[in-house]
Amino acid sequence: MKKLINHVDTVLAESLHGFAAAHADIVTLDPGLQFVRRRTLKRGKVALISGGGSGHEPLHTGFIGHGMLDAACPGQVFTSPTPDQMLAAAHEVETGGGVLFIVKNYSGDMMNFQMAAEMLERDNETVIINDDVAVENSTYTTGRRGVAGTMIVERIVGAAAERGDGLAALKALGDAVNKSTASMGVALTSCTVPAAGGPTFQMGAEEMEMGVGIHGEPGRRRVKLTSADDIAAELTGAVLKDLSLKRGQEVVLLVNGFGGTPLMELYVMTHAANKVLAAAGIKPVRVLTGSYVTSLEMAGCSITVNAVDAAMLALWDDPVHTAALRWRM
């Protein structure tokens, strides 16, 4: 195992300290390392809190800041944070508007966030993300997995929270964005969890895993490596079939790298996905390419399509300033 680490037991703590130092103008790190929060809180605003296992950076800590999250709770690599972390974060960032938890549909995350929500003596709601069309059920989830679409929900709902929308409205918006978002991924190599010391799964030099999960969970099938156009056709086609979009529908397209794919190749996949969308009469009005929801150093990518209306698109375009996503429109 070749990794830039000191010891497997200190990877998370040292990474969090480094992240907080690199982005001290945006975030602050809880002294007990239970959560990272937005440095400047907005009084009366609904607090948006997410989190999950580490190893998916910049998800979720990289999306803390203006127009997105108020706090994120990092678990150990690919391991859910605890209810105590979520409660500590909620008490720190709730300023009178209540708390909205944004939770990926994995068993540990679901159980622990639910426990925190039940124990939190403040108004709260939960949005569950389940955008992965590849597998309906797995040992990690009840139903579909939450993957790269999580970032799109955090962005749109975060913008609405920033402008002052209330808790019930944000819950409804989050559910609507999740429902209009679908993703599917492909892996060319495995990743290596530091504590495991070896690859999560084995794959032949000419193989790929179609429909892989962000923890290396099996996908739809193991197949022979093929061209970017063919891969994009299957991934994008599965997403479009799931969403049942009409010709002329405007969408946000996200081509997301898993951590080990060069940006040049991700742009090749963006070009290929755009061709599939054009053939289906779908209009990508916003396109985002990069590694936003990763799986350590796994090579591969996912394609996410979010069907937007004018209101959602306006929220997407609102100013955002986080470590990993920022723009002013």
N, C-alpha and C positions, 0 to 999 in steps of 0.2 A: 504494500500500500504506500503510494507516494502522495503525501498531502502536506501543505504548509501549516502544520500544527505543532504544538508543543506536547500536548498529551490529550488523549481522547476525553478525559474527564473535565478538561478546562476549555474545550473548543467553544462551547456556547457562551460562557462567561466572557472570554477574551474577545470573541466576535462582537458581543453586545457593547462592550467597552469601546472597541474600535469604531463601531457604527455611531455610537453617541458622540465620540470625539470628532468624527468626520462631519457630523451634521448637527453640531451643537447649536446652530442658529435656528433649527427647526424642532428638535426633540430634546427630551431629557430622560435619563435612565433612572428608574427606581433604584434606590440604594440596595435593596434586597434582590434586584434583578428579576422581579416578578413581572414587570411590564415596562414598556417604553411608551411615553406619552408626548403629546404635543406640548411644546414649550409654553406657548401662549394660549390659554383657554379663553373661550368666548362665553360670557355670562348668559345664562338662560337658553343656550343652544342645546338641542338634543345631542347627547354624547354618543358617538359611534365607536364601538369596540369590536375588534376581531382578534384573531390569533389562531394558532395551530402549531404543529411541529416545525422546528427549524429545518433548514436545508432547502427551503423553497424561496429564498431571498431573490428579489426584494420583497415578495409577499412575506409577512404583512407589515413589518416595521418600516419598510421603504415607502409605504403609502400613508404615513402619518403626517398630518399637516393641513394647511388651508385647503379646503375643498375635498378632503377625504376623511381619514380616520382621526379620532382623538387619542386612541390608545390601542396597543396591540400586545397580546400576551404570548411570548415565545416558549414553547415546550422544548424538550430535548429533540435531537434530530429525529424527525418522522414520528414524534410522540406528542400526544395532546398536552397542552398546559392543564393545570389543575384548577378546580373551582375557586380555591383560595386566591390564585393569581387574578382570575376574572373579577372577583369581588373587590380585591385591592385596587385594581384598575378602575372599576366603576366608582368606588368611593372617592378616588382621586380626581376624576375628570367630569363627574356629573355636577352640573352647575345650576340645576333647577328645571331643566327641560326633559329629564328622563334619560333612559339609556336604550339604545338600539344595538343588540348583538347581531353581528353578521357571521354566520357559522357555515363552514363547509360540511357537506354531508358525509362525515366519517364517524364511525361508532363512538370512538373516544371523545372527539370534539362535541358530538351531539349530547352525550351523557353529561360531560362536565359543564358545558355551557348551560344545559337545562338545570343542573343542580345550582349553579350560580344564580340563574334567573329566579329560581324559586326562593333562594335565600336572600336575595337583594330586596331590601325594604324601600325600594323606590320604583316609580313607574318604569316599566321596561317592556320591550317587545323583542322578538327574534325573527330574523330573515334567514332561511336555510337555502344554501346554494347547492344545486344539483344539475349542473349544466352538461356533464359528460354523457354523451349519447352511446359510448362504446359498450358499456356493460350495465345491465339493469340491476344486478345484484352481485355483491362480492363479500368476502369475509371482512372487509374494512367498513362496509356501509350497509344501510338499509335502503335499498333503491339506488338511484344514480349518484355517482361521485361528484363532489364539488371540486372544480379545477380552475382553469384560467379565467372563466367567466366571473369568478369572485372579484377580480380587479375591476371589471366593468361595473358590477353592482356597487362596489365601494366608491367608484368615481362618480357615478350618477347620483346615488343617494347622498354621498358626501357633499356634492354641490347643492342639493336641495336643503340639506341640514344647515349649510353655511348661510343660505339666504333666509333661514328662520322657519322652515316648515316644521310642523308639530310631529309628535311621535307616531300617531295613528297614520298620518299622511305618509311619513317615511316608511313605515312598515308596508303599506299598500304599494308604494312605489318600488320598494325593494323586491317584493314578490312579483310585481309586474315585469321588472327588468330581468329577474331570474327566469321567468317563464318565457321571455322573448330572446333568450340567450342559449346557445348550444355550442359544444366543443367536442373535439376528438383529437387524439394525439398518436404519434408514432415514435418508437424508440429504435435507435440504431445500435446503441450500446447500453449496458447497465451502468448504474451508479454504484459507489461504494460508501456505505455508511461507516463513519470512522470507528464506531464501537464494534462493528462486525469484522472490519479488517479485510473484507473481500467483496467481490461483486454480489449484488442482490440476486441476480440471475445470470445464467450462462446463455450466450447467443453466438451462433456461428458467424464467421466473417462475412458471409453473403446473406445473412438473415436480418429480418427486422420484425418488431412486435407491433402489429397494427391495433390501435386502440388501447395502448398502454396507459396505466394510471400514473399519477405524479409521485408515487412511492415505489414504482416498479411493479405494480400489480399487473397480472396478465391482462391482455386485451382481447380482441375478438379472435385473433389467430396469429400464429407465427408463419411468416411467408418469406419468399426470396426477395432480396433487395431489388428495387426497380427504380425507374426514373422519377425525378421530382414531379413532373406532370402527372404521372400515374398515381403517385402518393397523394398529391393535392386533390386529384379527382375523387379518390375514395374518401378522404377526410372531409372535404368540402361537400361532397355529395351526400354523405351521411348526415351532416349538419343541416343541410337544406331540406332533406327528407324529413328530419325530425321537426323542423320549424314550419314546414308546409307554407312557404312564403309565396305570395303572388308576384307575378312579373311587375316590375316597377318599384318594388319595396326598397326603401333606403335602409342601409345597414352600416354598422361599425364592424370593420374587419380587424381582428387581432391575430397576427402570426407570432406565436410565442415560442421562444427557444427554451430548452430544458436545462441549459447550463453549459453544454459541451459542443454546441453547434456554432460555427462562425457566422457572423452577421451577413457575410456575402451569401451563404447558403440560405439564410432566412429570407433574404430579398429574392432569391430565386423562387422560394416557396410562395412569397407574396405575389410575384408575377404569375405563377401557376394558378394560385387560388383566384386571382382577379379574372383570369381567363374562364374559369369554371363559373364564377358569378355572372360574368358578362353573357355567357351562353345561356344561362338560366333567366336572364333579364333582371337580375338583382343589381342594385346600384350601391356600391361601397362609397358612402359620402365621407367617411373618415377611415383611415387605415393606420394602424399602429404595428410596428415591427420591432421586435427586440426580446430580450429574456426578462420576463416579468414574473412568471410563476415557474420556478425551476425545480429540478430534482437533482441537487448537487451537481455532478459533472456529467449527467446523462446526455448523450448525443441524441438529438431528435427534436421534434417540435409538435406543437398543437395548433389547430386552426379553430378560432372562435368567431362566430357570427352573432351579432346582436341586432335584432330588428328594432329600429328606432322610429318614433314619431317626432314631430317638430319640437314638442316639449322636452323629450328625453335628449334630443340632439343639442338643444340650447343648454341644458344642464351639463352635458359632456363638454361643451365649449367654454363653460364658465372658467374663470381663473382657478388654477390649482398650483400648489407649491409644496411638494414633498421631496424627499431624497431621490426617489426614482421616477417621479412623474411631475412635470411642471410646464405650464404654459399660461400665457395671457392672451385672451382674444378680444 
